[in-house]
Amino acid sequence: MKQVTELEEFLNKTSGKEKYNILNKLADLYQNISPDKCLDYNLQALELSHQIKSKIKKSDIYVRIGDIYREKSEYDKALIYYQTGLELSRNNKNDKKRANFLNNIGEVNFRLSNYDQALEYYLKSLKIREEISDKKGISDSLNTIGNIYYRLKNYNKALEHYQRSLKIRKQFKDDLSVANSYNNIGNLYSMLLDYDKALDYYSKAKELYNKTDNLKEHTSIYNNVGIIYRDKGDNKAALENFLKALKISEDLSMRYNHANTSNEAARTYMKMKDYKKAEKYLKIALEQSKEIGSKDVMQESYEIFAELYSKTKEFKKAYECLKEFSKINELVYGELSGNIAEIQSKYISEQKEKEAEIYRLKNVELAKYIKDLTKANDTINKKNKELTEAYLKLDVLARTDPLTRLSNRRDILDKIKYEALKYERSNESFVVMISDIDNFKSFNDNYGHDCGDFVLVNLSNLMRSVLRKQDNIGRWGGEEFIFLMPKTSLEGGMLVAEKIRKKIENEIFYYRDIKLKITMTFGVHVYDRIMDIDYSINKADEALYLGKNKGKNCVKSSDEI
């Protein structure tokens, strides 16, 4: 590409804002060619933006970097950049960008199968977009909420949201977003086995994707069309489409898409009774879904594995895979329906309250005649609202830390006590670990308590992303965190602690354009005999303070005391 070559040659001859603008142009040009190059230029632009005194829209860079990490399925990094951008948009009072960041955080949670959290962020975003009459933003929110209902197999509600979104998108003549709507509606009709309608929508989507020259979206079309061909019995055509999707997703480092299509390729080889190839693609899908923490793809891999091993008469393996499938299913969907209904109900209730208030204001004359009654109703509503809020606060405080959304002290202690009771029956050791943010006071002293809160929230998200699904983490108090790792030896606990320590040490955090370097110290103790829980926690705490005395930013075990 001549333009890219010319810009790259000119890049080293420039400085300041001119260099910043060139870096942004190069990032845009590489967006659909090389995600790694695009990321590199965006990171350079972000670094330079901190040095330039003139005002620059840094939140735009944060969203672009977050989007790239999300496409690369590096969700912990995506969240860090989205959370930082959200903080900037709040400080700048930019509601439109704040809504975008909330929606993007919802997208990450959706990829991680945290559907209740995803819906909560989507609805927060939708509320802001409705308040500022951002029609395009409203269409995006409706589409993402439709995705939640699609995943929960509530196809009527999904179709309702998709169609409302499509109607708005057609007004803007945005080919890419209209194509995405067509693709989603095609998926829905495919699930309803109406293949003719599904293929028609996929064809419309592909035609628009070709206009936008967007390779990323073609992976989804090839995958979806492949599923229809397989269901119709044309396995050869199905595989052709799956292999095209796999090639694009591999070239563009789209690990979520690659894992998902690998599962579909495995299903097809199963139908063809080519069990070796089926197993090969399943291993790829399972490995990648574990790496990126995608529970929905992981669950599907275990389900197909169980079917595969049943066909090959390896029944023990089939049983183990079914157990893993059930665990994930319970983890993702156990209390989900209730949470989803509660969140949606809260949103609808807020909307009705707002509409009622508008109606009241429009009928001021009528309000004069019923002033006393209105006052009484207002008082009752206020008291009810206060009681509801108090109940919600008590419920949250009883289980979670309100800042980090981790288990609070009481909740994590209950989990440790339960694990100790299990130990008496199974004799399986578990690890208790305590960590502390090094020099945390300096963040509060130098930049204020908002910075301290920013550090606590982002570290919580990062640490949670590294742990296994059976591990637990809670806020122990202040800048201290406590971990519970079931079925883990001392050596295993030390390895996990070191992995978290390195990840934090190597991560760069930006708070309001301030570059923060954060480290943590860890103390590890294994509960390997009948002992008092307080004793175990104290031993982990002693190991932590040994690490503090040895220079911080390290991992120490109670055996070293």
Contacts in CASP RR format, 6 or more apart in sequence:
PFRMAT RR
TARGET T0000
AUTHOR 0000-0000-0000
METHOD contacts of the structure
MODEL  1
MKQVTELEEFLNKTSGKEKYNILNKLADLYQNISPDKCLDYNLQALELSH
QIKSKIKKSDIYVRIGDIYREKSEYDKALIYYQTGLELSRNNKNDKKRAN
FLNNIGEVNFRLSNYDQALEYYLKSLKIREEISDKKGISDSLNTIGNIYY
RLKNYNKALEHYQRSLKIRKQFKDDLSVANSYNNIGNLYSMLLDYDKALD
YYSKAKELYNKTDNLKEHTSIYNNVGIIYRDKGDNKAALENFLKALKISE
DLSMRYNHANTSNEAARTYMKMKDYKKAEKYLKIALEQSKEIGSKDVMQE
SYEIFAELYSKTKEFKKAYECLKEFSKINELVYGELSGNIAEIQSKYISE
QKEKEAEIYRLKNVELAKYIKDLTKANDTINKKNKELTEAYLKLDVLART
DPLTRLSNRRDILDKIKYEALKYERSNESFVVMISDIDNFKSFNDNYGHD
CGDFVLVNLSNLMRSVLRKQDNIGRWGGEEFIFLMPKTSLEGGMLVAEKI
RKKIENEIFYYRDIKLKITMTFGVHVYDRIMDIDYSINKADEALYLGKNK
GKNCVKSSDEI
1 29 0 8 1.000
1 33 0 8 1.000
3 29 0 8 1.000
4 26 0 8 1.000
4 29 0 8 1.000
4 30 0 8 1.000
7 22 0 8 1.000
7 25 0 8 1.000
7 26 0 8 1.000
7 29 0 8 1.000
8 26 0 8 1.000
10 22 0 8 1.000
11 19 0 8 1.000
11 22 0 8 1.000
11 23 0 8 1.000
11 26 0 8 1.000
14 22 0 8 1.000
16 48 0 8 1.000
16 51 0 8 1.000
16 52 0 8 1.000
17 52 0 8 1.000
17 54 0 8 1.000
17 56 0 8 1.000
19 48 0 8 1.000
20 45 0 8 1.000
20 48 0 8 1.000
20 49 0 8 1.000
20 52 0 8 1.000
20 56 0 8 1.000
23 41 0 8 1.000
23 42 0 8 1.000
23 44 0 8 1.000
23 45 0 8 1.000
23 48 0 8 1.000
24 41 0 8 1.000
24 45 0 8 1.000
24 61 0 8 1.000
26 37 0 8 1.000
26 41 0 8 1.000
27 38 0 8 1.000
27 41 0 8 1.000
27 42 0 8 1.000
27 45 0 8 1.000
27 64 0 8 1.000
30 37 0 8 1.000
30 38 0 8 1.000
30 41 0 8 1.000
31 38 0 8 1.000
32 213 0 8 1.000
32 214 0 8 1.000
32 215 0 8 1.000
32 216 0 8 1.000
35 68 0 8 1.000
35 71 0 8 1.000
35 72 0 8 1.000
35 252 0 8 1.000
35 253 0 8 1.000
36 253 0 8 1.000
38 68 0 8 1.000
39 65 0 8 1.000
39 68 0 8 1.000
39 69 0 8 1.000
39 72 0 8 1.000
42 61 0 8 1.000
42 64 0 8 1.000
42 65 0 8 1.000
42 68 0 8 1.000
43 65 0 8 1.000
45 61 0 8 1.000
46 58 0 8 1.000
46 61 0 8 1.000
46 62 0 8 1.000
46 65 0 8 1.000
46 510 0 8 1.000
49 56 0 8 1.000
49 58 0 8 1.000
49 61 0 8 1.000
49 513 0 8 1.000
50 510 0 8 1.000
50 513 0 8 1.000
50 515 0 8 1.000
58 85 0 8 1.000
58 88 0 8 1.000
58 513 0 8 1.000
59 85 0 8 1.000
59 88 0 8 1.000
59 89 0 8 1.000
59 92 0 8 1.000
59 94 0 8 1.000
59 97 0 8 1.000
59 101 0 8 1.000
62 81 0 8 1.000
62 82 0 8 1.000
62 84 0 8 1.000
62 85 0 8 1.000
62 88 0 8 1.000
62 101 0 8 1.000
63 81 0 8 1.000
63 82 0 8 1.000
63 85 0 8 1.000
63 97 0 8 1.000
63 100 0 8 1.000
63 101 0 8 1.000
63 104 0 8 1.000
65 81 0 8 1.000
66 77 0 8 1.000
66 78 0 8 1.000
66 81 0 8 1.000
66 82 0 8 1.000
66 104 0 8 1.000
67 78 0 8 1.000
67 104 0 8 1.000
69 75 0 8 1.000
69 77 0 8 1.000
69 78 0 8 1.000
69 81 0 8 1.000
70 78 0 8 1.000
70 104 0 8 1.000
70 107 0 8 1.000
70 108 0 8 1.000
70 111 0 8 1.000
71 216 0 8 1.000
71 252 0 8 1.000
71 253 0 8 1.000
71 254 0 8 1.000
72 253 0 8 1.000
72 254 0 8 1.000
72 255 0 8 1.000
73 111 0 8 1.000
73 254 0 8 1.000
73 255 0 8 1.000
73 256 0 8 1.000
73 288 0 8 1.000
73 291 0 8 1.000
73 292 0 8 1.000
73 294 0 8 1.000
74 292 0 8 1.000
75 108 0 8 1.000
75 111 0 8 1.000
75 112 0 8 1.000
75 292 0 8 1.000
75 293 0 8 1.000
75 465 0 8 1.000
76 461 0 8 1.000
76 462 0 8 1.000
76 465 0 8 1.000
76 466 0 8 1.000
77 507 0 8 1.000
78 104 0 8 1.000
78 108 0 8 1.000
79 105 0 8 1.000
79 108 0 8 1.000
79 458 0 8 1.000
79 461 0 8 1.000
79 465 0 8 1.000
80 458 0 8 1.000
80 461 0 8 1.000
80 462 0 8 1.000
80 507 0 8 1.000
80 509 0 8 1.000
82 101 0 8 1.000
82 104 0 8 1.000
82 105 0 8 1.000
82 108 0 8 1.000
83 101 0 8 1.000
83 105 0 8 1.000
83 454 0 8 1.000
83 457 0 8 1.000
83 458 0 8 1.000
83 461 0 8 1.000
84 458 0 8 1.000
84 509 0 8 1.000
84 510 0 8 1.000
84 511 0 8 1.000
85 97 0 8 1.000
85 101 0 8 1.000
86 98 0 8 1.000
86 101 0 8 1.000
86 102 0 8 1.000
86 105 0 8 1.000
87 454 0 8 1.000
87 511 0 8 1.000
87 512 0 8 1.000
88 97 0 8 1.000
88 512 0 8 1.000
89 95 0 8 1.000
89 97 0 8 1.000
89 98 0 8 1.000
89 100 0 8 1.000
89 101 0 8 1.000
90 98 0 8 1.000
91 512 0 8 1.000
95 128 0 8 1.000
95 131 0 8 1.000
95 132 0 8 1.000
96 128 0 8 1.000
96 129 0 8 1.000
96 132 0 8 1.000
96 134 0 8 1.000
98 128 0 8 1.000
99 124 0 8 1.000
99 125 0 8 1.000
99 126 0 8 1.000
99 128 0 8 1.000
99 129 0 8 1.000
99 132 0 8 1.000
99 134 0 8 1.000
99 137 0 8 1.000
99 141 0 8 1.000
100 125 0 8 1.000
100 137 0 8 1.000
102 121 0 8 1.000
102 122 0 8 1.000
102 124 0 8 1.000
102 125 0 8 1.000
102 128 0 8 1.000
103 121 0 8 1.000
103 122 0 8 1.000
103 125 0 8 1.000
103 137 0 8 1.000
103 140 0 8 1.000
103 141 0 8 1.000
103 144 0 8 1.000
105 121 0 8 1.000
106 117 0 8 1.000
106 118 0 8 1.000
106 121 0 8 1.000
106 122 0 8 1.000
106 125 0 8 1.000
106 144 0 8 1.000
107 118 0 8 1.000
107 144 0 8 1.000
109 115 0 8 1.000
109 117 0 8 1.000
109 118 0 8 1.000
109 121 0 8 1.000
110 118 0 8 1.000
110 144 0 8 1.000
110 147 0 8 1.000
110 148 0 8 1.000
110 151 0 8 1.000
111 256 0 8 1.000
111 292 0 8 1.000
111 294 0 8 1.000
112 293 0 8 1.000
112 294 0 8 1.000
112 295 0 8 1.000
113 294 0 8 1.000
113 295 0 8 1.000
113 296 0 8 1.000
113 299 0 8 1.000
113 332 0 8 1.000
115 148 0 8 1.000
115 151 0 8 1.000
115 152 0 8 1.000
115 332 0 8 1.000
115 336 0 8 1.000
115 340 0 8 1.000
116 336 0 8 1.000
116 339 0 8 1.000
116 340 0 8 1.000
116 343 0 8 1.000
118 144 0 8 1.000
118 148 0 8 1.000
119 145 0 8 1.000
119 148 0 8 1.000
119 340 0 8 1.000
119 343 0 8 1.000
119 344 0 8 1.000
120 343 0 8 1.000
122 141 0 8 1.000
122 144 0 8 1.000
122 145 0 8 1.000
122 148 0 8 1.000
123 141 0 8 1.000
123 145 0 8 1.000
123 343 0 8 1.000
123 344 0 8 1.000
123 347 0 8 1.000
125 137 0 8 1.000
125 141 0 8 1.000
126 138 0 8 1.000
126 141 0 8 1.000
126 142 0 8 1.000
126 145 0 8 1.000
126 347 0 8 1.000
127 347 0 8 1.000
127 350 0 8 1.000
128 134 0 8 1.000
129 137 0 8 1.000
129 138 0 8 1.000
129 141 0 8 1.000
130 138 0 8 1.000
135 168 0 8 1.000
135 171 0 8 1.000
135 172 0 8 1.000
136 168 0 8 1.000
136 169 0 8 1.000
136 172 0 8 1.000
136 174 0 8 1.000
136 177 0 8 1.000
138 168 0 8 1.000
139 164 0 8 1.000
139 165 0 8 1.000
139 166 0 8 1.000
139 168 0 8 1.000
139 169 0 8 1.000
139 172 0 8 1.000
139 177 0 8 1.000
140 165 0 8 1.000
140 177 0 8 1.000
142 161 0 8 1.000
142 162 0 8 1.000
142 164 0 8 1.000
142 165 0 8 1.000
142 168 0 8 1.000
143 161 0 8 1.000
143 162 0 8 1.000
143 165 0 8 1.000
143 177 0 8 1.000
143 180 0 8 1.000
143 181 0 8 1.000
143 184 0 8 1.000
145 161 0 8 1.000
146 157 0 8 1.000
146 158 0 8 1.000
146 161 0 8 1.000
146 162 0 8 1.000
146 165 0 8 1.000
146 184 0 8 1.000
147 158 0 8 1.000
147 184 0 8 1.000
148 340 0 8 1.000
149 155 0 8 1.000
149 157 0 8 1.000
149 158 0 8 1.000
149 161 0 8 1.000
150 158 0 8 1.000
150 184 0 8 1.000
150 187 0 8 1.000
150 188 0 8 1.000
150 191 0 8 1.000
151 296 0 8 1.000
152 336 0 8 1.000
152 337 0 8 1.000
152 340 0 8 1.000
153 191 0 8 1.000
155 188 0 8 1.000
155 191 0 8 1.000
155 192 0 8 1.000
158 188 0 8 1.000
159 185 0 8 1.000
159 188 0 8 1.000
162 181 0 8 1.000
162 184 0 8 1.000
162 185 0 8 1.000
162 188 0 8 1.000
163 185 0 8 1.000
165 181 0 8 1.000
166 178 0 8 1.000
166 181 0 8 1.000
166 182 0 8 1.000
166 185 0 8 1.000
169 177 0 8 1.000
169 178 0 8 1.000
169 181 0 8 1.000
170 178 0 8 1.000
175 208 0 8 1.000
175 211 0 8 1.000
175 212 0 8 1.000
176 208 0 8 1.000
176 209 0 8 1.000
176 212 0 8 1.000
176 214 0 8 1.000
176 217 0 8 1.000
178 208 0 8 1.000
179 204 0 8 1.000
179 205 0 8 1.000
179 206 0 8 1.000
179 208 0 8 1.000
179 209 0 8 1.000
179 212 0 8 1.000
179 217 0 8 1.000
180 205 0 8 1.000
180 217 0 8 1.000
182 201 0 8 1.000
182 202 0 8 1.000
182 204 0 8 1.000
182 205 0 8 1.000
182 208 0 8 1.000
183 201 0 8 1.000
183 202 0 8 1.000
183 205 0 8 1.000
183 217 0 8 1.000
183 220 0 8 1.000
183 221 0 8 1.000
183 224 0 8 1.000
185 201 0 8 1.000
186 197 0 8 1.000
186 198 0 8 1.000
186 201 0 8 1.000
186 202 0 8 1.000
186 205 0 8 1.000
186 224 0 8 1.000
187 198 0 8 1.000
187 224 0 8 1.000
188 198 0 8 1.000
189 195 0 8 1.000
189 197 0 8 1.000
189 198 0 8 1.000
189 201 0 8 1.000
190 198 0 8 1.000
190 224 0 8 1.000
190 227 0 8 1.000
190 228 0 8 1.000
190 231 0 8 1.000
193 231 0 8 1.000
195 228 0 8 1.000
195 231 0 8 1.000
195 232 0 8 1.000
198 224 0 8 1.000
198 228 0 8 1.000
199 225 0 8 1.000
199 228 0 8 1.000
202 221 0 8 1.000
202 224 0 8 1.000
202 225 0 8 1.000
202 228 0 8 1.000
205 217 0 8 1.000
205 221 0 8 1.000
206 218 0 8 1.000
206 221 0 8 1.000
209 217 0 8 1.000
209 218 0 8 1.000
209 221 0 8 1.000
215 248 0 8 1.000
215 252 0 8 1.000
216 248 0 8 1.000
216 252 0 8 1.000
216 254 0 8 1.000
218 244 0 8 1.000
218 245 0 8 1.000
218 248 0 8 1.000
219 245 0 8 1.000
219 248 0 8 1.000
219 249 0 8 1.000
219 252 0 8 1.000
219 254 0 8 1.000
219 257 0 8 1.000
219 261 0 8 1.000
220 245 0 8 1.000
220 257 0 8 1.000
222 241 0 8 1.000
222 242 0 8 1.000
222 244 0 8 1.000
222 245 0 8 1.000
222 248 0 8 1.000
222 261 0 8 1.000
223 241 0 8 1.000
223 242 0 8 1.000
223 245 0 8 1.000
223 257 0 8 1.000
223 260 0 8 1.000
223 261 0 8 1.000
223 264 0 8 1.000
225 241 0 8 1.000
226 237 0 8 1.000
226 238 0 8 1.000
226 241 0 8 1.000
226 242 0 8 1.000
226 264 0 8 1.000
227 238 0 8 1.000
227 264 0 8 1.000
229 235 0 8 1.000
229 237 0 8 1.000
229 238 0 8 1.000
229 241 0 8 1.000
230 238 0 8 1.000
230 264 0 8 1.000
230 267 0 8 1.000
230 268 0 8 1.000
230 271 0 8 1.000
233 271 0 8 1.000
235 268 0 8 1.000
235 271 0 8 1.000
235 272 0 8 1.000
238 264 0 8 1.000
238 268 0 8 1.000
239 265 0 8 1.000
239 268 0 8 1.000
239 269 0 8 1.000
242 261 0 8 1.000
242 264 0 8 1.000
242 265 0 8 1.000
242 268 0 8 1.000
243 265 0 8 1.000
245 257 0 8 1.000
245 261 0 8 1.000
246 258 0 8 1.000
246 261 0 8 1.000
246 262 0 8 1.000
246 265 0 8 1.000
248 254 0 8 1.000
249 255 0 8 1.000
249 257 0 8 1.000
249 258 0 8 1.000
249 261 0 8 1.000
250 258 0 8 1.000
255 288 0 8 1.000
255 291 0 8 1.000
255 292 0 8 1.000
256 292 0 8 1.000
256 294 0 8 1.000
256 297 0 8 1.000
258 284 0 8 1.000
258 288 0 8 1.000
259 284 0 8 1.000
259 285 0 8 1.000
259 288 0 8 1.000
259 289 0 8 1.000
259 292 0 8 1.000
259 294 0 8 1.000
259 297 0 8 1.000
259 301 0 8 1.000
260 285 0 8 1.000
260 297 0 8 1.000
260 300 0 8 1.000
262 281 0 8 1.000
262 282 0 8 1.000
262 284 0 8 1.000
262 285 0 8 1.000
262 288 0 8 1.000
263 281 0 8 1.000
263 282 0 8 1.000
263 285 0 8 1.000
263 297 0 8 1.000
263 300 0 8 1.000
263 301 0 8 1.000
263 304 0 8 1.000
265 281 0 8 1.000
266 277 0 8 1.000
266 278 0 8 1.000
266 279 0 8 1.000
266 280 0 8 1.000
266 281 0 8 1.000
266 282 0 8 1.000
266 285 0 8 1.000
266 304 0 8 1.000
266 308 0 8 1.000
267 278 0 8 1.000
267 304 0 8 1.000
269 275 0 8 1.000
269 277 0 8 1.000
269 278 0 8 1.000
269 281 0 8 1.000
270 278 0 8 1.000
270 304 0 8 1.000
270 307 0 8 1.000
270 308 0 8 1.000
270 311 0 8 1.000
273 311 0 8 1.000
275 308 0 8 1.000
275 311 0 8 1.000
275 312 0 8 1.000
278 304 0 8 1.000
278 308 0 8 1.000
279 308 0 8 1.000
282 301 0 8 1.000
282 304 0 8 1.000
282 305 0 8 1.000
282 308 0 8 1.000
285 297 0 8 1.000
285 300 0 8 1.000
285 301 0 8 1.000
286 298 0 8 1.000
286 301 0 8 1.000
286 302 0 8 1.000
286 305 0 8 1.000
288 297 0 8 1.000
289 295 0 8 1.000
289 297 0 8 1.000
289 298 0 8 1.000
289 301 0 8 1.000
290 298 0 8 1.000
293 465 0 8 1.000
295 328 0 8 1.000
295 331 0 8 1.000
295 332 0 8 1.000
295 469 0 8 1.000
296 332 0 8 1.000
298 328 0 8 1.000
299 325 0 8 1.000
299 328 0 8 1.000
299 329 0 8 1.000
299 332 0 8 1.000
302 321 0 8 1.000
302 322 0 8 1.000
302 324 0 8 1.000
302 325 0 8 1.000
302 328 0 8 1.000
303 321 0 8 1.000
303 322 0 8 1.000
303 325 0 8 1.000
305 317 0 8 1.000
305 318 0 8 1.000
305 321 0 8 1.000
306 318 0 8 1.000
306 319 0 8 1.000
306 321 0 8 1.000
306 322 0 8 1.000
306 325 0 8 1.000
307 318 0 8 1.000
308 318 0 8 1.000
309 315 0 8 1.000
309 317 0 8 1.000
309 318 0 8 1.000
309 321 0 8 1.000
310 318 0 8 1.000
327 469 0 8 1.000
328 469 0 8 1.000
331 469 0 8 1.000
360 367 0 8 1.000
360 374 0 8 1.000
367 374 0 8 1.000
396 402 0 8 1.000
397 408 0 8 1.000
398 410 0 8 1.000
398 411 0 8 1.000
399 407 0 8 1.000
399 408 0 8 1.000
399 411 0 8 1.000
400 406 0 8 1.000
400 407 0 8 1.000
400 408 0 8 1.000
400 411 0 8 1.000
401 407 0 8 1.000
401 408 0 8 1.000
401 474 0 8 1.000
401 475 0 8 1.000
403 453 0 8 1.000
403 456 0 8 1.000
403 457 0 8 1.000
403 475 0 8 1.000
404 456 0 8 1.000
404 457 0 8 1.000
404 460 0 8 1.000
404 474 0 8 1.000
404 475 0 8 1.000
405 460 0 8 1.000
406 460 0 8 1.000
406 464 0 8 1.000
406 473 0 8 1.000
406 474 0 8 1.000
406 475 0 8 1.000
406 481 0 8 1.000
407 415 0 8 1.000
407 472 0 8 1.000
407 473 0 8 1.000
407 474 0 8 1.000
407 475 0 8 1.000
408 474 0 8 1.000
408 475 0 8 1.000
409 474 0 8 1.000
409 475 0 8 1.000
409 476 0 8 1.000
409 477 0 8 1.000
411 474 0 8 1.000
412 472 0 8 1.000
412 473 0 8 1.000
412 474 0 8 1.000
412 476 0 8 1.000
412 482 0 8 1.000
412 484 0 8 1.000
413 533 0 8 1.000
415 472 0 8 1.000
415 484 0 8 1.000
416 432 0 8 1.000
416 484 0 8 1.000
416 533 0 8 1.000
416 536 0 8 1.000
416 537 0 8 1.000
417 533 0 8 1.000
419 430 0 8 1.000
419 484 0 8 1.000
419 486 0 8 1.000
419 527 0 8 1.000
420 527 0 8 1.000
420 533 0 8 1.000
422 428 0 8 1.000
422 486 0 8 1.000
423 429 0 8 1.000
423 430 0 8 1.000
423 527 0 8 1.000
423 530 0 8 1.000
424 530 0 8 1.000
428 486 0 8 1.000
428 487 0 8 1.000
429 487 0 8 1.000
429 488 0 8 1.000
429 489 0 8 1.000
429 490 0 8 1.000
429 526 0 8 1.000
429 527 0 8 1.000
429 528 0 8 1.000
430 484 0 8 1.000
430 485 0 8 1.000
430 486 0 8 1.000
430 487 0 8 1.000
430 488 0 8 1.000
430 526 0 8 1.000
430 527 0 8 1.000
431 483 0 8 1.000
431 484 0 8 1.000
431 485 0 8 1.000
431 488 0 8 1.000
431 489 0 8 1.000
431 490 0 8 1.000
431 492 0 8 1.000
431 493 0 8 1.000
431 496 0 8 1.000
431 524 0 8 1.000
431 525 0 8 1.000
431 526 0 8 1.000
431 527 0 8 1.000
432 482 0 8 1.000
432 483 0 8 1.000
432 484 0 8 1.000
432 485 0 8 1.000
432 524 0 8 1.000
432 525 0 8 1.000
432 526 0 8 1.000
432 527 0 8 1.000
432 536 0 8 1.000
432 537 0 8 1.000
432 539 0 8 1.000
432 540 0 8 1.000
433 482 0 8 1.000
433 483 0 8 1.000
433 485 0 8 1.000
433 493 0 8 1.000
433 496 0 8 1.000
433 497 0 8 1.000
433 522 0 8 1.000
433 523 0 8 1.000
433 524 0 8 1.000
433 525 0 8 1.000
433 540 0 8 1.000
434 476 0 8 1.000
434 480 0 8 1.000
434 481 0 8 1.000
434 482 0 8 1.000
434 483 0 8 1.000
434 522 0 8 1.000
434 523 0 8 1.000
434 537 0 8 1.000
434 540 0 8 1.000
434 541 0 8 1.000
434 543 0 8 1.000
434 544 0 8 1.000
435 463 0 8 1.000
435 480 0 8 1.000
435 481 0 8 1.000
435 482 0 8 1.000
435 483 0 8 1.000
435 497 0 8 1.000
435 500 0 8 1.000
435 520 0 8 1.000
435 521 0 8 1.000
435 522 0 8 1.000
435 523 0 8 1.000
435 544 0 8 1.000
436 479 0 8 1.000
436 480 0 8 1.000
436 481 0 8 1.000
436 520 0 8 1.000
436 521 0 8 1.000
436 544 0 8 1.000
436 548 0 8 1.000
437 455 0 8 1.000
437 456 0 8 1.000
437 459 0 8 1.000
437 479 0 8 1.000
437 518 0 8 1.000
437 519 0 8 1.000
437 520 0 8 1.000
438 518 0 8 1.000
438 519 0 8 1.000
438 520 0 8 1.000
438 521 0 8 1.000
438 548 0 8 1.000
438 552 0 8 1.000
438 553 0 8 1.000
439 552 0 8 1.000
440 452 0 8 1.000
440 455 0 8 1.000
440 478 0 8 1.000
440 479 0 8 1.000
443 451 0 8 1.000
443 452 0 8 1.000
443 455 0 8 1.000
443 516 0 8 1.000
444 451 0 8 1.000
444 452 0 8 1.000
447 511 0 8 1.000
447 512 0 8 1.000
447 514 0 8 1.000
451 511 0 8 1.000
451 512 0 8 1.000
451 514 0 8 1.000
451 516 0 8 1.000
454 509 0 8 1.000
454 511 0 8 1.000
455 509 0 8 1.000
455 511 0 8 1.000
455 516 0 8 1.000
455 518 0 8 1.000
456 475 0 8 1.000
456 478 0 8 1.000
456 479 0 8 1.000
458 509 0 8 1.000
459 481 0 8 1.000
459 504 0 8 1.000
459 518 0 8 1.000
459 520 0 8 1.000
460 473 0 8 1.000
460 475 0 8 1.000
460 481 0 8 1.000
462 500 0 8 1.000
462 503 0 8 1.000
462 504 0 8 1.000
462 507 0 8 1.000
463 473 0 8 1.000
463 481 0 8 1.000
463 500 0 8 1.000
463 504 0 8 1.000
464 473 0 8 1.000
466 496 0 8 1.000
466 499 0 8 1.000
466 500 0 8 1.000
466 503 0 8 1.000
467 473 0 8 1.000
467 483 0 8 1.000
467 485 0 8 1.000
467 496 0 8 1.000
468 485 0 8 1.000
470 485 0 8 1.000
470 486 0 8 1.000
470 487 0 8 1.000
471 483 0 8 1.000
471 484 0 8 1.000
471 485 0 8 1.000
471 486 0 8 1.000
471 496 0 8 1.000
472 483 0 8 1.000
472 484 0 8 1.000
473 481 0 8 1.000
473 482 0 8 1.000
473 483 0 8 1.000
473 484 0 8 1.000
474 481 0 8 1.000
474 482 0 8 1.000
474 483 0 8 1.000
475 481 0 8 1.000
475 482 0 8 1.000
476 482 0 8 1.000
482 537 0 8 1.000
482 540 0 8 1.000
483 496 0 8 1.000
483 497 0 8 1.000
485 492 0 8 1.000
485 493 0 8 1.000
485 496 0 8 1.000
488 496 0 8 1.000
488 526 0 8 1.000
489 526 0 8 1.000
490 524 0 8 1.000
490 525 0 8 1.000
490 526 0 8 1.000
490 528 0 8 1.000
490 557 0 8 1.000
490 559 0 8 1.000
493 524 0 8 1.000
493 526 0 8 1.000
494 524 0 8 1.000
494 555 0 8 1.000
494 557 0 8 1.000
497 522 0 8 1.000
497 523 0 8 1.000
497 524 0 8 1.000
497 555 0 8 1.000
498 555 0 8 1.000
500 520 0 8 1.000
500 522 0 8 1.000
501 519 0 8 1.000
501 520 0 8 1.000
501 522 0 8 1.000
501 553 0 8 1.000
501 554 0 8 1.000
501 555 0 8 1.000
504 518 0 8 1.000
504 519 0 8 1.000
504 520 0 8 1.000
505 518 0 8 1.000
505 519 0 8 1.000
505 553 0 8 1.000
507 518 0 8 1.000
508 515 0 8 1.000
508 516 0 8 1.000
508 517 0 8 1.000
509 515 0 8 1.000
509 516 0 8 1.000
509 517 0 8 1.000
509 518 0 8 1.000
510 516 0 8 1.000
519 552 0 8 1.000
519 553 0 8 1.000
520 553 0 8 1.000
521 544 0 8 1.000
521 547 0 8 1.000
521 548 0 8 1.000
521 552 0 8 1.000
521 553 0 8 1.000
521 554 0 8 1.000
521 555 0 8 1.000
521 556 0 8 1.000
522 544 0 8 1.000
522 554 0 8 1.000
522 555 0 8 1.000
522 556 0 8 1.000
523 540 0 8 1.000
523 541 0 8 1.000
523 543 0 8 1.000
523 544 0 8 1.000
523 546 0 8 1.000
523 547 0 8 1.000
523 555 0 8 1.000
523 556 0 8 1.000
523 557 0 8 1.000
523 558 0 8 1.000
524 540 0 8 1.000
524 543 0 8 1.000
524 555 0 8 1.000
524 556 0 8 1.000
524 557 0 8 1.000
524 558 0 8 1.000
525 536 0 8 1.000
525 537 0 8 1.000
525 539 0 8 1.000
525 540 0 8 1.000
525 543 0 8 1.000
525 557 0 8 1.000
525 558 0 8 1.000
526 558 0 8 1.000
527 533 0 8 1.000
527 536 0 8 1.000
539 558 0 8 1.000
539 561 0 8 1.000
540 558 0 8 1.000
542 558 0 8 1.000
542 561 0 8 1.000
543 556 0 8 1.000
543 557 0 8 1.000
543 558 0 8 1.000
543 560 0 8 1.000
543 561 0 8 1.000
544 556 0 8 1.000
546 556 0 8 1.000
546 560 0 8 1.000
546 561 0 8 1.000
547 554 0 8 1.000
547 556 0 8 1.000
550 556 0 8 1.000
END
